[in-house]
């Protein structure tokens, strides 16, 4: 604090000299002089803070050292007294009952051992001296804390940002939450490799960790390297969730397309069958009487009935496709999607309708996209979890060397612009 006060005093003097210089020419000179003079006054206030607080701490250090000496002496005396007490008490316990009776018959005093009695008094005195030293310490610590607060209560006020940075620095619970959430995200990320449905949980946890690390880094209380790692994991987690949603959308699209194809096919087959029946009925009608009004009405009724049957056949075929159960997958197929049965069923369903209608390019394209999204899904969770696990492993196996390296990479050197 003394060195900082001296540095501030030097800088304030330099700024004052700059403001008072008469060799500055140009329109900038007046603004420069005014700003330099104002900054110099602020540095003077800051120098007063450091100088006064340094004096308070120096005085407190002297008194604190004396309190420590008193406490050390009390402790040493208490140990010596306790050692005597333990020694004399053990000797008294070793004396047999018959020996005690012999002492009483011979008229020897059975009063407490004077050495033991003095040791107990010394121990009690040491305790009193320690309590006195502790009480004096608490009183003087409050005194100097009050003087420090008084010295920093001046016209120099911290901005809201400085207050926020101080709050973040003091909020150790933020780091605790980030650590717990980070481990939880790692565990859920591993699970999400096999069951992407839980990926949203990993994404939320990763967002929480990234937000805390970003807040700590922006306020100078954390590492920007952690933020970079979090953003990488966040992007991978987001890609995994998007891939899982894309596979589900493709499966629904394939079913819808297949239902439409099934409807058109069934309606066409019913129409073909009904057309043959209509022609047979028309030939029979001509033999009976040609084109009488009654025959024409009967023909129209048959045509309307047949059209209804065609539509009903198409609807039944469409519903059968839409409502059909998801296909079952084998152990090998389940292993191919890292254990996620739901994704495996969705991909197999997409391929089933592609094979059922091989001439449809839309269904074939859906199958290709599903395979691509499956690879993205598995790769995203693997990379995300791998980054997080590697970061944690390096923290534990390098004896804080990895953490120091991250700090050096992302923390500015005090008083410079170097990183």
C-alpha positions as CSV (number, residue, x, y, z in Angstrom):
1,X,0.0,0.0,0.0
2,X,3.0,2.3,0.7
3,X,4.3,1.6,-2.8
4,X,0.9,2.3,-4.4
5,X,0.6,5.5,-2.5
6,X,4.0,6.6,-3.7
7,X,3.2,5.7,-7.3
8,X,-0.1,7.6,-7.1
9,X,1.7,10.6,-5.7
10,X,4.2,10.6,-8.6
11,X,1.4,10.3,-11.2
12,X,-0.6,13.1,-9.6
13,X,2.4,15.3,-9.6
14,X,3.0,14.5,-13.3
15,X,-0.6,15.3,-14.2
16,X,-0.5,18.6,-12.3
17,X,2.7,19.5,-14.1
18,X,1.1,18.6,-17.4
19,X,-1.9,20.8,-16.6
20,X,0.3,23.8,-15.6
21,X,2.5,23.5,-18.6
22,X,2.4,26.7,-20.8
23,X,4.1,25.2,-23.8
24,X,1.0,23.3,-25.0
25,X,-0.5,24.9,-28.1
26,X,-3.7,24.1,-30.0
27,X,-7.4,23.6,-29.3
28,X,-6.7,20.4,-27.4
29,X,-4.5,22.1,-24.8
30,X,-7.3,23.5,-22.6
31,X,-9.3,20.3,-22.5
32,X,-6.1,18.3,-21.8
33,X,-5.1,20.6,-19.0
34,X,-8.6,20.5,-17.4
35,X,-8.8,16.7,-17.6
36,X,-5.3,16.2,-16.3
37,X,-6.0,18.5,-13.4
38,X,-9.2,16.7,-12.6
39,X,-7.5,13.3,-12.8
40,X,-4.7,14.5,-10.7
41,X,-7.1,15.5,-7.9
42,X,-8.7,12.0,-8.0
43,X,-5.3,10.5,-7.7
44,X,-4.5,12.7,-4.8
45,X,-7.6,11.4,-3.0
46,X,-6.7,7.9,-3.8
47,X,-3.1,8.5,-2.5
48,X,-4.6,9.9,0.8
49,X,-6.6,6.7,1.1
50,X,-3.6,4.4,0.7
51,X,-1.3,6.5,2.8
52,X,-3.8,6.7,5.7
53,X,-4.8,3.1,5.6
54,X,-1.1,2.1,5.5
55,X,-0.5,4.1,8.7
56,X,-3.5,2.5,10.4
57,X,-2.4,-1.0,9.4
58,X,1.2,-0.4,10.5
59,X,0.0,0.7,13.9
60,X,-2.4,-2.3,14.1
61,X,0.4,-4.6,13.1
62,X,2.5,-3.4,16.0
63,X,-0.3,-4.0,18.5
64,X,-1.3,-7.3,16.9
65,X,2.3,-8.6,17.3
66,X,2.2,-7.7,21.0
67,X,-1.2,-9.5,21.4
68,X,0.3,-12.5,19.7
69,X,3.3,-12.5,22.0
70,X,1.0,-12.4,25.1
71,X,-1.1,-15.3,23.7
72,X,2.0,-17.3,22.9
73,X,3.4,-16.7,26.4
74,X,0.0,-17.7,27.9
75,X,0.0,-20.9,25.8
76,X,3.5,-21.8,26.8
77,X,2.8,-21.3,30.5
78,X,-0.4,-23.3,30.2
79,X,1.4,-26.2,28.6
80,X,4.0,-26.2,31.3
81,X,1.4,-26.1,34.0
82,X,-0.6,-28.9,32.4
83,X,2.5,-31.0,32.1
84,X,3.1,-30.6,35.9
85,X,-0.6,-31.4,36.6
86,X,-0.5,-34.5,34.5
87,X,2.7,-35.7,36.1
88,X,1.7,-35.1,39.7
89,X,-1.8,-36.5,39.2
90,X,-0.4,-39.8,37.8
91,X,2.0,-40.2,40.7
92,X,-0.9,-39.7,43.2
93,X,-3.0,-42.3,41.3
94,X,-0.1,-44.8,41.5
95,X,0.0,-44.7,45.3
96,X,-1.9,-47.7,46.7
97,X,-4.6,-47.4,49.2
98,X,-2.5,-49.1,52.0
99,X,0.2,-46.5,51.4
100,X,-2.3,-43.7,51.9
101,X,-3.5,-45.3,55.2
102,X,0.1,-45.6,56.3
103,X,0.7,-41.9,55.7
104,X,-2.5,-41.1,57.7
105,X,-1.4,-43.3,60.7
106,X,2.1,-41.8,60.7
107,X,0.6,-38.4,60.9
108,X,1.8,-37.2,57.5
109,X,-0.4,-34.6,55.8
110,X,-2.9,-35.7,53.2
111,X,-3.5,-32.2,51.9
112,X,-3.1,-31.5,48.2
113,X,0.4,-31.5,46.8
114,X,1.6,-27.9,46.9
115,X,3.3,-28.2,43.5
116,X,0.1,-29.6,42.0
117,X,-1.8,-26.8,43.6
118,X,0.5,-24.1,42.2
119,X,0.4,-25.7,38.7
120,X,-3.4,-25.5,38.7
121,X,-3.2,-21.8,39.7
122,X,-0.7,-21.2,37.0
123,X,-3.0,-22.8,34.4
124,X,-5.9,-20.7,35.5
125,X,-3.8,-17.6,35.4
126,X,-2.7,-18.4,31.8
127,X,-6.3,-18.8,30.8
128,X,-7.2,-15.4,32.3
129,X,-4.2,-13.8,30.5
130,X,-5.3,-15.3,27.2
131,X,-8.9,-14.1,27.7
132,X,-7.6,-10.6,28.5
133,X,-5.4,-10.6,25.4
134,X,-8.3,-11.8,23.2
135,X,-10.6,-9.1,24.6
136,X,-8.0,-6.4,24.0
137,X,-7.5,-7.8,20.5
138,X,-11.2,-7.6,19.6
139,X,-11.4,-4.0,21.0
140,X,-8.4,-2.8,19.1
141,X,-9.3,-4.6,15.9
142,X,-12.7,-2.8,15.9
143,X,-10.9,0.5,16.6
144,X,-8.6,0.2,13.6
145,X,-11.4,-1.1,11.4
146,X,-13.3,2.0,12.2
147,X,-10.3,4.2,11.4
148,X,-9.9,2.4,8.0
149,X,-13.6,3.0,7.2
150,X,-13.2,6.6,8.1
151,X,-10.2,7.0,5.8
152,X,-12.0,5.6,2.8
153,X,-15.1,7.7,3.4
154,X,-14.2,10.6,1.1
155,X,-15.4,12.2,-2.1
156,X,-14.1,9.3,-4.2
157,X,-17.0,7.0,-4.9
158,X,-17.0,3.7,-6.7
159,X,-19.1,3.3,-9.7
160,X,-21.9,0.7,-9.8
161,X,-19.6,-1.5,-11.9
162,X,-16.9,-1.4,-9.2
163,X,-19.5,-2.3,-6.6
164,X,-20.7,-5.2,-8.8
165,X,-17.2,-6.4,-9.3
166,X,-16.7,-6.4,-5.5
167,X,-19.9,-8.2,-5.0
168,X,-18.9,-10.9,-7.5
169,X,-15.5,-11.2,-5.8
170,X,-17.1,-11.8,-2.4
171,X,-19.8,-14.2,-3.7
172,X,-17.9,-17.4,-3.3
173,X,-21.2,-19.3,-3.6
174,X,-21.3,-18.4,-7.3
175,X,-18.1,-20.5,-7.9
176,X,-19.6,-23.3,-5.8
177,X,-22.8,-23.3,-8.0
178,X,-20.7,-23.2,-11.2
179,X,-18.6,-26.2,-10.0
180,X,-21.7,-28.3,-9.1
181,X,-23.6,-27.3,-12.2
182,X,-20.5,-28.1,-14.3
183,X,-20.2,-31.6,-12.9
184,X,-23.9,-32.2,-13.3
185,X,-23.7,-31.0,-17.0
186,X,-20.8,-33.5,-17.6
187,X,-22.8,-36.4,-16.1
188,X,-26.0,-35.5,-18.0
189,X,-23.9,-34.9,-21.2
190,X,-22.7,-38.5,-21.0
191,X,-26.3,-39.7,-20.5
192,X,-27.4,-37.5,-23.4
193,X,-25.1,-39.4,-25.7
194,X,-27.4,-42.4,-25.2
195,X,-30.7,-40.7,-24.5
196,X,-30.8,-37.3,-26.3
197,X,-34.1,-36.5,-24.7
198,X,-32.2,-35.4,-21.5
199,X,-30.0,-33.1,-23.6
200,X,-32.1,-30.1,-22.7
201,X,-31.1,-30.6,-19.1
202,X,-27.4,-30.6,-20.0
203,X,-28.0,-27.5,-22.2
204,X,-29.7,-25.6,-19.3
205,X,-26.8,-26.6,-16.9
206,X,-24.2,-25.5,-19.4
207,X,-26.0,-22.1,-19.8
208,X,-25.9,-21.6,-16.1
209,X,-22.1,-22.4,-15.9
210,X,-21.3,-20.2,-18.9
211,X,-23.3,-17.3,-17.4
212,X,-21.4,-17.5,-14.1
213,X,-18.0,-17.9,-15.7
214,X,-18.8,-15.0,-18.0
215,X,-19.8,-12.8,-15.1
216,X,-16.6,-13.8,-13.2
217,X,-14.3,-13.2,-16.2
218,X,-15.9,-9.8,-17.1
219,X,-15.4,-8.6,-13.5
220,X,-11.8,-9.8,-13.3
221,X,-12.7,-12.6,-11.0
222,X,-12.4,-15.5,-13.4
223,X,-10.8,-16.8,-16.6
224,X,-11.9,-16.0,-20.1
225,X,-10.5,-19.4,-21.1
226,X,-13.3,-21.0,-19.0
227,X,-15.8,-18.9,-21.0
228,X,-14.4,-20.1,-24.3
229,X,-14.6,-23.7,-23.1
230,X,-18.2,-23.2,-22.0
231,X,-19.2,-21.6,-25.3
232,X,-17.7,-24.6,-27.2
233,X,-19.6,-27.0,-25.0
234,X,-22.8,-24.9,-25.3
235,X,-22.6,-25.0,-29.1
236,X,-22.1,-28.7,-29.1
237,X,-25.0,-29.3,-26.7
238,X,-27.2,-27.0,-28.8
239,X,-26.2,-28.9,-32.0
240,X,-27.1,-32.2,-30.3
241,X,-30.6,-31.0,-29.3
242,X,-31.2,-29.6,-32.8
243,X,-30.2,-32.9,-34.4
244,X,-32.5,-34.9,-32.1
245,X,-35.4,-32.6,-33.0
246,X,-34.6,-32.8,-36.7
247,X,-34.7,-36.6,-36.7
248,X,-38.1,-36.5,-35.0
249,X,-39.4,-34.0,-37.6
250,X,-38.1,-36.1,-40.4
251,X,-39.9,-39.2,-39.0
252,X,-43.1,-37.3,-38.8
253,X,-42.6,-36.0,-42.3
254,X,-42.0,-39.5,-43.7
255,X,-45.1,-40.9,-42.1
256,X,-47.2,-38.0,-43.5
257,X,-45.8,-38.6,-47.0
258,X,-46.2,-42.3,-46.8
259,X,-49.8,-41.9,-45.5
260,X,-50.6,-39.7,-48.6
261,X,-49.0,-42.3,-50.9
262,X,-51.0,-45.1,-49.2
263,X,-54.2,-43.1,-49.5
264,X,-53.7,-42.4,-53.3
265,X,-52.7,-46.0,-54.0
266,X,-55.7,-47.5,-52.1
267,X,-58.1,-45.1,-53.7
268,X,-56.7,-45.9,-57.2
269,X,-57.0,-49.7,-56.6
270,X,-60.6,-49.3,-55.4
271,X,-61.4,-47.1,-58.4
272,X,-60.0,-49.7,-60.8
273,X,-62.0,-52.5,-59.2
274,X,-65.2,-50.4,-59.2
275,X,-64.7,-49.3,-62.8
276,X,-64.8,-53.0,-63.8
277,X,-68.1,-53.5,-61.9
278,X,-69.5,-50.3,-63.4
279,X,-68.9,-51.5,-66.9
280,X,-70.4,-54.9,-66.2
281,X,-73.5,-53.2,-64.8
282,X,-73.8,-50.9,-67.8
283,X,-73.7,-53.8,-70.3
284,X,-76.4,-55.5,-68.4
285,X,-78.6,-52.4,-68.3
286,X,-78.2,-51.9,-72.1
287,X,-79.4,-55.5,-72.7
288,X,-82.5,-54.9,-70.5
289,X,-83.6,-51.7,-72.0
290,X,-81.0,-49.3,-73.1
291,X,-80.9,-45.8,-71.7
292,X,-84.2,-45.4,-69.9
293,X,-84.4,-42.8,-67.2
294,X,-84.6,-45.4,-64.5
295,X,-81.4,-47.0,-65.8
296,X,-79.6,-43.6,-65.8
297,X,-80.5,-42.9,-62.2
298,X,-79.3,-46.4,-61.2
299,X,-76.0,-45.7,-63.0
300,X,-75.5,-42.4,-61.2
301,X,-76.3,-43.9,-57.8
302,X,-73.7,-46.7,-58.5
303,X,-71.1,-44.0,-59.5
304,X,-71.6,-42.0,-56.3
305,X,-71.4,-45.1,-54.2
306,X,-68.2,-46.2,-55.9
307,X,-66.6,-42.8,-55.4
308,X,-67.5,-42.9,-51.7
309,X,-66.0,-46.4,-51.5
310,X,-62.8,-45.1,-53.2
311,X,-62.4,-42.3,-50.7
312,X,-63.1,-44.6,-47.7
313,X,-60.5,-47.1,-49.0
314,X,-57.9,-44.3,-49.3
315,X,-58.7,-42.9,-45.8
316,X,-58.4,-46.4,-44.2
317,X,-55.0,-46.9,-45.9
318,X,-53.8,-43.4,-44.7
319,X,-54.9,-44.1,-41.1
320,X,-53.2,-47.4,-41.1
321,X,-49.9,-45.8,-41.9
322,X,-50.3,-42.8,-39.6
323,X,-51.4,-45.0,-36.6
324,X,-49.0,-47.9,-37.1
325,X,-46.8,-48.7,-34.2
326,X,-43.1,-47.7,-34.2
327,X,-40.9,-50.5,-35.4
328,X,-38.9,-52.6,-32.9
329,X,-35.1,-52.5,-33.1
330,X,-32.6,-55.2,-32.5
331,X,-29.7,-55.0,-30.0
332,X,-27.4,-54.3,-32.8
333,X,-29.5,-51.5,-34.1
334,X,-29.8,-50.1,-30.6
335,X,-26.0,-50.2,-30.2
336,X,-25.7,-48.3,-33.5
337,X,-27.4,-45.3,-31.9
338,X,-25.4,-45.6,-28.6
339,X,-28.4,-47.1,-26.7
340,X,-31.1,-44.5,-27.6
341,X,-34.0,-46.8,-28.5
342,X,-36.3,-43.9,-29.4
343,X,-33.9,-42.4,-31.9
344,X,-33.2,-45.9,-33.3
345,X,-37.0,-46.5,-33.8
346,X,-37.4,-43.1,-35.5
347,X,-34.6,-43.7,-37.9
348,X,-35.8,-47.3,-38.7
349,X,-39.3,-45.9,-39.3
350,X,-38.0,-43.4,-41.8
351,X,-36.1,-46.2,-43.6
352,X,-39.2,-48.5,-43.5
353,X,-41.3,-46.0,-45.5
354,X,-38.4,-45.2,-47.8
355,X,-38.2,-49.0,-48.6
356,X,-42.0,-49.2,-48.9
357,X,-42.1,-46.5,-51.6
358,X,-38.6,-46.7,-53.2
359,X,-39.7,-44.4,-56.1
360,X,-40.4,-41.4,-53.9
361,X,-37.4,-39.1,-53.8
362,X,-38.7,-37.2,-50.7
363,X,-38.7,-40.3,-48.5
364,X,-35.2,-41.3,-49.8
365,X,-33.9,-37.8,-49.0
366,X,-35.5,-37.9,-45.5
367,X,-33.5,-41.2,-44.8
368,X,-30.2,-39.6,-45.9
369,X,-30.8,-36.6,-43.7
370,X,-31.7,-38.7,-40.7
371,X,-28.4,-40.6,-41.0
372,X,-26.5,-37.3,-41.1
373,X,-28.4,-35.9,-38.1
374,X,-27.7,-39.1,-36.2
375,X,-23.9,-38.6,-36.7
376,X,-24.2,-35.0,-35.6
377,X,-26.2,-36.0,-32.6
378,X,-23.7,-38.5,-31.3
379,X,-20.7,-36.4,-32.3
380,X,-22.0,-33.3,-30.6
381,X,-22.6,-34.9,-27.2
382,X,-19.2,-36.7,-27.5
383,X,-17.3,-33.5,-28.2
384,X,-19.2,-31.5,-25.6
385,X,-18.6,-34.0,-22.9
386,X,-15.0,-34.6,-24.0
387,X,-14.1,-30.9,-23.8
388,X,-15.7,-30.7,-20.3
389,X,-14.1,-33.9,-19.0
390,X,-10.6,-32.9,-20.4
391,X,-10.9,-29.5,-18.7
392,X,-11.8,-31.1,-15.3
393,X,-9.1,-33.8,-15.7
394,X,-6.4,-31.3,-16.4
395,X,-7.4,-29.3,-13.3
396,X,-7.0,-32.4,-11.1
397,X,-3.8,-34.0,-12.5
398,X,-1.6,-30.9,-13.0
399,X,-1.5,-29.6,-9.4
400,X,-3.1,-26.3,-10.2
401,X,-0.6,-25.8,-13.1
402,X,-3.4,-25.9,-15.7
403,X,-5.5,-23.4,-13.7
404,X,-2.5,-21.0,-13.5
405,X,-1.9,-21.4,-17.2
406,X,-5.5,-20.4,-17.9
407,X,-5.2,-17.4,-15.7
408,X,-2.0,-16.3,-17.4
409,X,-3.7,-16.7,-20.8
410,X,-6.7,-14.6,-19.9
411,X,-5.7,-12.2,-17.1
412,X,-4.0,-8.9,-17.9
413,X,-0.7,-8.2,-16.1
414,X,-1.3,-5.4,-13.5
415,X,-0.2,-2.0,-14.8
416,X,0.1,-3.2,-18.4
417,X,-1.9,-4.0,-21.4
418,X,-0.2,-7.4,-21.9
419,X,-2.2,-10.6,-21.5
